[in-house]
Amino acid sequence: MGCCFSSDEDKDTGFPDPDERTRLLDPNHGNAAPPSHNNRSGQQYTQESEKGDEQSAMARILHQNARDVIDVASNETTIEQHEYHDRARQYNTRLKMVLANSGKQGTYKIAIPNGITAPQSVLAAPPVSPAEIQLICNASEKFSKAMRDGVRIQHREDLVVSFGVPVP
C-alpha cells in the first residue's frame, strides 16, 4: 500500500499493481526454439545448423517484437460515465485556467451549440429544401416590414376576464 507513487507489491495478492512499467508479457516465457542436439557431420549438419541459426534468429526477433509491443486491448480498463464526465469537467477547468493565465480567454469556444445534444442526427438529416428556405425568407420579410411600419394595437376588449365574479 502506501503513497500513490509507491511501486511496492501488494501484500494481499502477491502481485504488483499494473502501471506504465508493468510488463505485458512474462519475461520467463520465451518463444525461442530449443537448441538442437544432433551430432551429425558433414554437409547435412552445416545446412541444418544454418537453418537452425536462421530459425533461432527469427525466434529472437519475434520474441523481441513480442516484448516491445504493447497490447492495449488486453488491459480491461473501462471508465464509467460519471468518471468520464468528472474527467471532462476537470480537463475543461484546467483548460480555462491555462487560457486565463495566457491572456487568450476569448479564443476558446465550444464548437457545438448547447441545444444540440446529438449532432450526428442533425448532420445525417436531409438538407433543407429550397421551398422551405423561400417560405422562411418571405415570412422574415413580412415580419421586418411590420416592425418597420410599426405595430399598432387597437383596444377591443379587456384582456383580463373575471370568472365567477358577478358583474354589476
Secondary structure as UniProt FT lines:
FT   TURN            4..5
FT   TURN            11..13
FT   TURN            20..21
FT   TURN            27..28
FT   HELIX           43..68
FT   TURN            72..74
FT   HELIX           81..102
FT   HELIX           105..107
FT   TURN            114..115
FT   HELIX           119..124
FT   HELIX           130..149
//
